[in-house]
Amino acid sequence: MSTQLRVRQVRSESGHPERVRRVLRGLGLRGIGSEVVVANTPSFRGMVKKVLHLVAVQEHEAGT
């Protein structure tokens, strides 16, 4: 089974540059408390790394 990343926004995007807001939108996050499951690929990991100060990340098994 492939692993995925469960990404949850825990801090507000306000007060951060527009590029940070665009990364959050690109991940599919819409505000504090929103959560998405994305593929564990280099592109998504790079996006998560850019906003790591605003999100909480967990590994998630595909299919569960």
C-alpha distances in whole Angstrom, upper triangle without the diagonal:
4,7,10,13,15,19,22,26,28,31,33,33,37,39,36,37,36,33,31,32,30,27,27,27,25,22,23,25,28,30,30,27,25,21,19,15,14,12,12,14,18,20,18,18,22,23,22,24,27,27,25,29,28,25,22,19,16,12,10,7,6,8,10
4,7,10,13,16,20,23,25,28,30,30,34,36,33,33,32,30,28,28,27,24,23,24,22,19,21,22,26,27,27,25,23,19,16,13,11,9,8,10,14,16,14,15,18,19,18,20,23,23,22,26,25,22,20,16,14,10,9,6,6,9,11
4,7,10,13,16,20,22,25,27,27,31,33,30,30,30,27,25,26,25,21,21,22,20,17,18,20,23,24,24,22,20,16,14,10,9,7,6,10,13,15,13,12,16,17,15,17,20,20,19,22,22,18,16,13,10,6,6,5,6,9,10
4,7,10,13,16,19,22,24,24,27,29,27,27,27,24,22,22,21,18,17,18,16,13,15,16,19,21,21,19,17,13,10,7,6,5,5,8,12,13,10,10,14,14,12,15,18,17,16,20,19,15,14,10,9,6,5,6,6,10,10
4,6,10,13,15,18,20,20,24,26,23,24,24,21,19,19,19,15,14,16,15,11,13,13,17,18,17,16,14,10,8,6,5,6,6,9,12,12,9,9,12,12,9,12,15,14,13,16,15,12,10,7,6,5,5,8,9,12,12
4,7,10,13,16,18,18,22,24,22,24,23,21,19,18,19,16,14,15,15,11,12,11,15,15,14,12,11,7,6,4,7,9,9,13,15,15,11,11,14,13,10,13,16,14,13,15,14,10,8,6,5,6,6,9,10,13,11
4,7,9,12,14,15,18,21,19,20,20,18,15,15,15,12,10,12,12,8,10,8,12,12,11,10,8,6,5,6,8,11,11,13,15,14,10,10,13,11,8,11,13,10,10,12,10,7,6,5,7,9,10,13,14,16,15
4,6,9,12,13,16,19,17,19,19,18,15,14,16,13,10,12,13,10,10,8,10,9,8,6,6,4,7,9,11,14,15,17,18,17,14,14,16,13,10,13,14,11,10,11,9,5,5,7,9,12,12,16,17,18,17
4,6,8,9,13,15,14,16,16,16,12,12,14,12,8,11,13,10,10,7,8,7,5,6,6,7,9,12,13,17,17,19,20,18,15,15,16,13,11,13,13,9,9,10,6,4,6,9,12,15,16,20,20,22,21
4,7,10,12,15,14,17,18,18,14,14,16,15,12,14,16,14,14,10,11,8,5,6,8,9,12,15,17,20,20,22,22,21,18,17,18,16,13,15,14,11,10,9,6,5,7,10,13,16,18,22,23,24,22
4,7,9,11,11,14,15,16,12,12,15,14,11,14,16,15,15,11,11,8,6,9,10,12,15,18,19,22,22,24,23,22,19,18,19,16,14,15,14,10,10,8,5,7,9,13,16,20,21,25,26,28,26
4,5,8,9,12,13,14,11,10,13,13,10,13,16,15,14,11,10,7,6,10,11,14,16,19,20,23,24,25,25,23,20,20,20,17,15,16,14,11,12,10,7,9,12,16,19,22,24,27,28,30,28
4,6,6,8,9,10,8,6,10,10,8,10,13,13,13,10,10,8,9,12,12,15,16,19,20,23,23,24,23,21,18,19,18,15,14,15,12,9,12,10,7,10,14,16,20,23,24,28,28,30,29
4,5,8,9,12,10,8,12,13,12,13,16,17,16,14,12,10,11,15,15,18,20,23,23,26,27,27,27,24,22,22,21,18,17,18,15,13,15,13,11,14,17,20,24,27,28,32,32,34,33
4,7,9,12,10,10,13,15,14,16,18,19,19,17,16,14,14,18,19,21,23,25,26,28,28,28,27,25,23,23,21,19,18,18,15,13,15,13,12,15,19,22,25,28,30,34,34,36,35
4,7,8,6,7,11,11,11,13,15,16,17,15,15,13,14,18,18,20,21,23,23,25,25,25,24,21,20,20,18,15,15,15,12,10,13,11,10,14,17,20,23,26,28,31,32,34,34
4,5,6,7,9,10,11,13,15,16,17,16,16,15,17,20,20,21,22,24,23,25,25,25,23,20,19,20,17,15,16,15,12,11,14,13,13,16,19,21,25,27,29,32,33,35,35
4,5,5,6,9,10,11,12,14,15,14,14,15,17,20,19,20,21,23,22,24,25,24,22,19,18,19,17,14,16,16,12,12,16,15,14,16,20,22,25,27,29,32,32,34,34
4,5,5,6,9,10,10,12,14,14,15,16,18,20,19,20,19,21,20,21,22,20,19,16,15,16,13,11,13,13,9,10,14,14,13,15,19,20,23,25,27,30,29,32,32
4,5,5,6,9,10,11,13,12,13,13,14,17,16,17,17,19,18,20,20,19,18,15,14,14,12,9,10,11,7,7,10,10,10,12,15,17,20,22,24,27,27,30,30
4,5,5,6,9,10,11,9,10,10,13,15,14,15,16,18,18,20,21,21,20,17,15,16,15,11,12,14,10,9,13,12,10,12,16,17,21,23,24,27,27,29,29
4,5,5,6,9,10,10,11,12,15,17,15,16,15,18,16,18,19,19,18,15,13,15,13,10,12,14,11,10,14,15,13,14,17,18,21,23,24,27,26,28,28
4,5,5,6,9,9,11,12,15,16,14,14,13,15,13,15,16,15,14,11,10,11,10,6,8,10,8,7,11,13,11,12,15,15,18,19,21,23,23,26,26
4,5,5,6,5,7,9,11,13,11,11,11,13,12,15,16,16,16,13,11,13,12,8,8,11,9,7,10,12,9,9,12,13,16,18,19,22,22,24,24
4,5,5,5,7,9,12,14,11,12,11,14,13,16,18,18,18,15,12,15,14,10,12,14,13,11,14,15,13,13,15,16,19,20,21,23,23,24,24
4,5,8,10,13,15,16,13,13,11,13,11,13,15,14,15,11,9,12,12,8,10,13,12,11,14,16,14,14,16,16,18,19,19,22,21,23,23
4,6,9,11,13,14,11,10,8,9,8,11,12,13,13,11,8,10,11,7,8,12,11,10,12,15,12,11,13,12,15,15,16,18,18,20,20
4,6,10,12,12,9,8,7,9,9,13,15,16,17,14,11,14,15,11,11,15,14,13,15,17,14,12,14,14,16,17,17,19,18,20,20
4,6,8,9,6,7,7,10,11,15,16,18,18,16,13,15,15,12,11,15,14,11,13,14,11,10,12,13,15,17,17,20,20,21,20
4,7,8,6,9,10,13,15,18,20,21,22,20,17,18,19,15,15,18,16,13,16,16,12,12,14,16,18,20,20,23,23,24,23
4,6,6,9,11,15,17,20,22,23,24,21,18,19,20,16,15,18,16,13,15,14,10,10,13,15,18,21,21,24,24,25,24
4,6,9,12,15,17,21,22,24,24,23,19,20,20,17,15,18,17,13,14,13,9,9,11,14,16,19,20,23,24,25,23
4,6,10,13,16,20,21,23,24,23,19,20,21,18,16,18,18,15,15,14,11,9,10,13,14,17,17,21,21,22,20
4,7,11,13,17,18,21,22,20,17,18,19,16,14,18,17,14,15,15,12,10,11,12,14,16,16,19,19,20,18
4,7,10,14,15,18,19,18,14,15,17,15,13,16,17,14,14,15,12,9,9,10,11,13,12,15,16,16,15
4,6,10,12,15,17,15,12,13,16,13,12,15,16,14,14,16,14,11,11,10,11,12,11,13,13,14,14
4,7,9,12,15,14,10,12,15,13,12,15,17,15,15,18,16,13,12,10,9,9,8,10,9,11,11
4,6,8,11,10,7,9,12,11,10,14,15,15,15,18,16,13,13,11,11,10,9,11,10,12,13
4,6,9,9,7,9,12,12,11,14,16,16,16,20,19,16,15,12,12,10,9,10,9,12,14
4,7,8,7,7,10,11,10,12,15,16,15,19,18,16,15,11,11,8,9,10,10,14,15
4,5,5,6,9,10,11,12,14,16,16,20,20,17,17,14,14,12,13,14,13,17,18
4,6,5,6,9,10,10,12,15,15,18,19,17,17,15,16,14,16,17,17,21,22
4,5,5,6,9,10,11,13,14,18,18,16,17,15,17,16,17,18,18,21,23
4,5,5,6,9,10,11,12,15,15,13,14,12,13,13,14,16,16,19,20
4,5,5,6,9,10,10,14,14,12,13,10,12,11,14,16,16,20,20
4,5,5,6,9,10,13,14,13,14,13,15,15,17,20,20,23,24
4,5,5,7,9,12,12,11,13,12,15,15,17,20,20,23,23
4,5,5,6,9,9,8,9,8,11,12,15,18,18,21,21
4,6,5,8,10,9,11,10,13,14,17,20,21,24,24
4,6,8,9,10,12,13,16,17,20,23,24,27,27
4,5,5,7,10,11,14,16,19,22,23,26,25
4,5,5,7,8,12,14,17,21,22,25,24
4,6,8,11,14,17,20,24,25,28,26
4,7,10,14,17,19,23,24,26,25
4,6,10,13,15,19,20,23,21
4,7,11,13,16,18,21,19
4,7,9,13,15,18,16
4,6,10,12,15,13
4,7,10,12,11
4,6,9,8
4,6,6
4,6
4
